[in-house]
Amino acid sequence: MRHSIELALLAAALGAASSCSYDPELVDDTDVVLYEYQAVREMEPQGPAFNRGLRTGYLDYGDLLYEDYDMVDFGHFAFKAVDSAKGENVLPDRVESRELVVSDVDELAAARARLMAALAQGGRKKAAASAAKAQTSFDCWLEMTEDEDPPEEIERCKGAFEQAMAEVEQALTRDILPAAGEEAYLVFFAWDQATLTPVALTVLDQVEADYLVGRPTRIVVAGHADRSGPEPYNQALSERRARSVAQALAQRGIPTTTLQTEAYGESQPRVPTADGVREPQNRRGEIIFGLPATTAATTG
C-alpha cells in the first residue's frame, strides 16, 4: 500500500486542505492526503457513476478510520477516494495485501473473485451504485478482518457486500436472459477462463427451470472467444467453455442426450473488434433450446 504520511502533521494539514482547489494533474501521493483530501470531499461529483460511488464510499469509510485514529488505513482509503475522483481504474484491495489468519483467506479470496467477475461482465455500468457499494464494502470487510475488529462490525461490512453483490448479479442476469421472442441464454466468462461465474450459474438455474417447463428435445450449447489470443488457442478455449456449460446443465438433471456442444472460437463475435482486442461480450457461451417434446412428436 502507498503510505507516506507524517502522522503528527496530518490533522493540521487536513484542516488547511479545505482552502485548496482540486487539480488531478497536480496531485502526488503525499499531497493527496496532506493537501487535497478535503478538496476532493467538497468537489462537485463528476465522472462515471461507478467512480462517484467509490469516491463517496471511500470518503465515508475514511471518516470512520480517522475517528478511530487508524491513520495508516485512513491514508490508504484517502488515496483510493482521490483516485476514484480522478476517474482512475480503482480496484478492490487484494487479499494478499492484508495479514490474515488462514481461516479467513479462502472466503475473502472467493468474495473478491466474485466481485471481479461481476465487474468484468459490465457491473460498473449496468449496476453502478451497487457495484461501487460492493467494492467499498469488500474493502471494509477485508480491512476490518485484518484488524480483528468486533465480529458484528465485520458482519456489517460483509452483509453490505452480499446485498450489493446480489443487486449487481440480478442486474447482470436481467441483461443476459432471453427476452420474449429471443432464443439464446448467455453466460459470460472472465478473460482466458472457462470457469462459470456466480452470474452464469444463476442463468443456468433459469435454463433448468425453463427446460422443466418445455422439455425441449435438443439444447445447443455454443462456446465463443474474443480475439485477444491466437485463433487455434481461442478455438480450444471456446470448446472448454461449451463443455463447462454442458457439464453444469447435466449436473442440474438435464439429460446429456439432449445436450449438443458446438465451438466457434473467435469466428462469431457478438461485438466486432480488431484482432487482439479483449471484449467481454465475446467471451461467452450461448444456450439455445430446440423443439419441445410435444412439437417434435407432431412434426416427425
C-alpha positions as CSV (number, residue, x, y, z in Angstrom):
1,M,0.0,0.0,0.0
2,R,1.1,3.6,-0.7
3,H,1.7,5.3,2.7
4,S,3.9,8.3,3.1
5,I,2.2,10.2,5.9
6,E,3.7,12.1,8.8
7,L,1.1,11.4,11.4
8,A,2.0,14.3,13.7
9,L,1.2,16.8,10.9
10,L,-1.8,15.0,9.4
11,A,-4.7,16.6,11.4
12,A,-3.4,20.2,10.9
13,A,-2.8,19.6,7.2
14,L,-6.2,18.2,6.6
15,G,-7.7,21.3,8.3
16,A,-5.7,23.5,5.9
17,A,-6.7,21.5,2.9
18,S,-10.2,22.9,2.8
19,S,-8.9,26.0,1.0
20,C,-7.2,24.0,-1.7
21,S,-8.7,23.5,-5.2
22,Y,-8.6,20.0,-6.7
23,D,-6.5,19.6,-9.8
24,P,-5.9,15.9,-10.6
25,E,-2.8,16.7,-12.6
26,L,-1.1,18.3,-9.7
27,V,-1.7,15.7,-7.0
28,D,1.1,13.4,-6.0
29,D,0.9,10.6,-3.3
30,T,1.8,12.9,-0.4
31,D,-0.3,15.8,-1.4
32,V,-3.4,13.6,-1.8
33,V,-3.7,13.3,2.0
34,L,-1.9,16.4,3.2
35,Y,-3.5,19.0,0.9
36,E,-6.2,17.6,-1.3
37,Y,-8.4,15.3,0.7
38,Q,-10.9,17.9,1.9
39,A,-11.0,19.5,-1.5
40,V,-12.0,16.1,-3.0
41,R,-14.7,15.8,-0.4
42,E,-16.1,19.2,-1.3
43,M,-15.8,19.0,-5.1
44,E,-18.8,18.6,-7.4
45,P,-19.2,14.9,-8.1
46,Q,-18.1,14.1,-11.7
47,G,-17.1,11.2,-13.9
48,P,-18.8,7.8,-14.3
49,A,-21.4,6.8,-11.7
50,F,-19.3,3.9,-10.5
51,N,-16.4,6.2,-9.7
52,R,-18.7,8.7,-8.0
53,G,-20.0,5.8,-5.8
54,L,-16.4,4.7,-5.0
55,R,-15.4,8.3,-4.1
56,T,-18.4,8.6,-1.7
57,G,-17.8,5.1,-0.1
58,Y,-14.1,5.6,0.4
59,L,-14.6,9.1,1.9
60,D,-17.2,7.7,4.3
61,Y,-15.1,4.8,5.4
62,G,-12.1,7.1,5.7
63,D,-14.1,9.2,8.2
64,L,-14.6,6.2,10.4
65,L,-10.9,5.2,10.3
66,Y,-9.9,8.8,11.1
67,E,-12.2,8.9,14.1
68,D,-10.6,5.6,15.3
69,Y,-7.1,7.1,14.9
70,D,-6.2,4.4,12.3
71,M,-4.1,6.8,10.2
72,V,-2.4,4.2,8.1
73,D,-5.6,2.8,6.7
74,F,-7.2,6.2,6.6
75,G,-4.3,7.3,4.3
76,H,-4.8,4.2,2.1
77,F,-8.6,4.9,1.6
78,A,-8.0,8.6,1.2
79,F,-5.8,7.7,-1.8
80,K,-8.5,5.5,-3.2
81,A,-11.1,8.2,-2.8
82,V,-9.0,10.7,-4.7
83,D,-8.0,8.2,-7.4
84,S,-11.7,7.5,-7.8
85,A,-12.5,11.2,-8.1
86,K,-9.8,11.4,-10.8
87,G,-11.6,8.8,-12.8
88,E,-8.9,6.2,-12.5
89,N,-9.5,2.4,-12.5
90,V,-9.6,1.7,-8.8
91,L,-9.7,-2.0,-7.9
92,P,-10.7,-3.7,-4.7
93,D,-7.8,-4.4,-2.4
94,R,-6.0,-7.7,-2.9
95,V,-6.5,-10.3,-0.2
96,E,-2.7,-10.9,-0.1
97,S,-2.1,-7.2,0.7
98,R,-3.5,-7.9,4.2
99,E,-2.1,-10.0,7.0
100,L,-4.9,-12.5,7.7
101,V,-5.3,-15.8,9.5
102,V,-5.5,-18.7,7.2
103,S,-9.1,-19.5,8.0
104,D,-10.2,-16.1,6.6
105,V,-8.3,-16.2,3.4
106,D,-10.4,-18.5,1.3
107,E,-13.7,-16.8,2.0
108,L,-12.3,-13.3,1.2
109,A,-10.5,-14.6,-1.9
110,A,-13.7,-16.1,-3.2
111,A,-15.6,-12.9,-2.5
112,R,-13.1,-10.8,-4.4
113,A,-13.1,-13.2,-7.3
114,R,-16.9,-13.0,-7.4
115,L,-16.7,-9.2,-7.4
116,M,-14.1,-9.0,-10.1
117,A,-16.1,-11.4,-12.3
118,A,-19.2,-9.1,-12.0
119,L,-17.1,-6.0,-12.7
120,A,-15.6,-7.7,-15.8
121,Q,-19.1,-8.5,-17.1
122,G,-20.2,-4.9,-17.1
123,G,-21.3,-4.4,-13.5
124,R,-19.7,-1.0,-13.3
125,K,-22.1,0.3,-15.9
126,K,-25.2,-1.9,-15.5
127,A,-25.4,-1.5,-11.7
128,A,-23.0,1.3,-11.0
129,A,-24.2,2.3,-7.5
130,S,-24.5,-1.3,-6.3
131,A,-21.1,-2.3,-7.8
132,A,-19.4,0.6,-6.0
133,K,-21.1,-0.3,-2.8
134,A,-20.0,-3.9,-3.2
135,Q,-16.4,-2.9,-3.8
136,T,-16.1,-0.4,-0.9
137,S,-17.9,-2.9,1.4
138,F,-15.5,-5.6,0.4
139,D,-12.5,-3.4,1.2
140,C,-14.2,-2.6,4.6
141,W,-14.7,-6.3,5.3
142,L,-11.1,-7.1,4.4
143,E,-9.6,-4.2,6.4
144,M,-11.7,-5.0,9.5
145,T,-10.8,-8.7,9.3
146,E,-7.1,-7.9,9.3
147,D,-7.6,-5.6,12.3
148,E,-9.7,-8.2,14.1
149,D,-12.4,-5.7,14.7
150,P,-15.6,-6.8,16.6
151,P,-17.4,-9.6,14.8
152,E,-20.6,-7.5,14.5
153,E,-18.7,-4.7,12.7
154,I,-17.1,-7.2,10.3
155,E,-20.5,-8.8,9.6
156,R,-21.9,-5.3,8.8
157,C,-19.4,-4.8,6.0
158,K,-19.8,-8.4,4.8
159,G,-23.6,-8.1,4.8
160,A,-23.4,-4.9,2.9
161,F,-21.1,-6.6,0.3
162,E,-23.5,-9.6,0.0
163,Q,-26.5,-7.4,-0.5
164,A,-24.8,-5.2,-3.1
165,M,-23.5,-8.2,-5.0
166,A,-26.9,-9.7,-5.1
167,E,-28.2,-6.5,-6.7
168,V,-25.3,-6.4,-9.2
169,E,-25.8,-10.0,-10.2
170,Q,-29.5,-9.5,-10.6
171,A,-28.9,-6.6,-12.9
172,L,-26.4,-8.6,-15.0
173,T,-28.8,-11.6,-15.2
174,R,-31.6,-9.5,-16.4
175,D,-29.5,-8.4,-19.4
176,I,-28.5,-11.9,-20.4
177,L,-31.6,-13.9,-20.0
178,P,-33.5,-14.1,-23.3
179,A,-36.4,-11.7,-23.8
180,A,-39.7,-12.7,-25.4
181,G,-39.0,-13.8,-28.9
182,E,-35.3,-14.4,-28.4
183,E,-33.7,-17.8,-28.4
184,A,-30.4,-17.8,-26.6
185,Y,-29.4,-17.6,-23.0
186,L,-26.0,-16.1,-22.5
187,V,-23.3,-16.8,-20.0
188,F,-20.0,-14.7,-19.9
189,F,-16.5,-15.7,-18.9
190,A,-13.5,-14.0,-17.5
191,W,-10.6,-13.5,-19.9
192,D,-8.8,-16.7,-20.7
193,Q,-11.2,-18.7,-18.4
194,A,-13.8,-21.4,-18.8
195,T,-14.9,-21.3,-15.1
196,L,-18.6,-20.4,-14.6
197,T,-19.1,-17.2,-12.5
198,P,-21.9,-16.8,-10.0
199,V,-23.9,-14.8,-12.5
200,A,-23.5,-17.6,-15.1
201,L,-24.7,-20.1,-12.5
202,T,-27.8,-18.0,-12.0
203,V,-28.5,-18.1,-15.7
204,L,-28.1,-21.9,-15.7
205,D,-30.6,-22.1,-12.9
206,Q,-33.1,-20.3,-15.1
207,V,-32.2,-22.6,-18.0
208,E,-33.0,-25.6,-15.8
209,A,-36.4,-24.1,-14.8
210,D,-37.4,-23.3,-18.4
211,Y,-36.3,-26.8,-19.5
212,L,-38.6,-28.4,-17.0
213,V,-41.5,-26.4,-18.4
214,G,-40.9,-27.0,-22.1
215,R,-38.8,-30.2,-22.2
216,P,-37.0,-29.4,-25.5
217,T,-35.6,-32.4,-27.3
218,R,-32.3,-30.6,-28.0
219,I,-30.3,-27.9,-26.3
220,V,-27.4,-26.5,-28.2
221,V,-24.5,-25.1,-26.1
222,A,-22.1,-23.0,-28.2
223,G,-18.8,-21.7,-26.9
224,H,-17.1,-18.5,-28.1
225,A,-14.0,-16.5,-27.5
226,D,-12.7,-12.9,-28.1
227,R,-9.8,-12.1,-30.5
228,S,-7.2,-11.5,-27.8
229,G,-5.2,-14.7,-28.4
230,P,-4.1,-17.0,-31.3
231,E,-7.0,-18.4,-33.3
232,P,-6.2,-22.1,-32.6
233,Y,-6.0,-21.3,-28.9
234,N,-9.3,-19.4,-28.9
235,Q,-10.9,-22.4,-30.7
236,A,-9.8,-24.7,-27.9
237,L,-10.9,-22.2,-25.3
238,S,-14.4,-22.0,-26.8
239,E,-14.6,-25.8,-26.7
240,R,-13.7,-25.8,-23.0
241,R,-16.4,-23.1,-22.3
242,A,-19.0,-25.1,-24.1
243,R,-18.1,-28.2,-22.1
244,S,-18.2,-26.3,-18.9
245,V,-21.7,-25.1,-19.5
246,A,-22.9,-28.5,-20.7
247,Q,-21.5,-30.2,-17.7
248,A,-23.2,-27.8,-15.4
249,L,-26.5,-28.3,-17.1
250,A,-26.1,-32.1,-16.8
251,Q,-25.4,-31.7,-13.1
252,R,-28.8,-29.9,-12.9
253,G,-30.5,-33.0,-14.3
254,I,-30.8,-32.2,-18.0
255,P,-30.0,-35.4,-19.9
256,T,-26.7,-35.5,-21.7
257,T,-28.5,-36.9,-24.8
258,T,-30.4,-33.6,-25.0
259,L,-27.2,-31.5,-25.0
260,Q,-25.2,-30.7,-28.1
261,T,-22.0,-28.7,-27.8
262,E,-20.5,-26.5,-30.5
263,A,-17.5,-24.3,-30.5
264,Y,-16.8,-21.3,-32.8
265,G,-13.6,-19.8,-31.4
266,E,-13.4,-16.1,-32.4
267,S,-15.3,-16.5,-35.6
268,Q,-18.7,-15.3,-34.4
269,P,-18.2,-12.2,-32.2
270,R,-21.1,-10.6,-30.5
271,V,-19.2,-7.3,-30.7
272,P,-16.9,-7.0,-33.8
273,T,-13.4,-6.0,-32.8
274,A,-9.9,-5.8,-34.3
275,D,-7.6,-8.7,-33.8
276,G,-6.0,-8.8,-30.3
277,V,-8.8,-6.9,-28.5
278,R,-10.2,-8.2,-25.2
279,E,-14.0,-7.9,-25.4
280,P,-16.1,-9.3,-22.5
281,Q,-19.2,-9.7,-24.6
282,N,-17.4,-12.1,-26.9
283,R,-16.2,-14.4,-24.1
284,R,-19.4,-16.2,-23.9
285,G,-21.5,-19.4,-24.0
286,E,-24.9,-19.4,-25.8
287,I,-27.6,-21.9,-24.8
288,I,-30.3,-22.4,-27.4
289,F,-33.4,-24.6,-27.0
290,G,-34.6,-26.8,-29.8
291,L,-38.0,-28.2,-30.4
292,P,-40.1,-29.0,-27.3
293,A,-41.1,-32.7,-26.9
294,T,-44.7,-32.1,-27.8
295,T,-43.8,-30.3,-31.1
296,A,-41.2,-32.8,-32.0
297,A,-43.7,-35.6,-31.7
298,T,-46.1,-33.9,-34.1
299,T,-43.7,-32.8,-36.7
300,G,-42.0,-36.1,-37.2
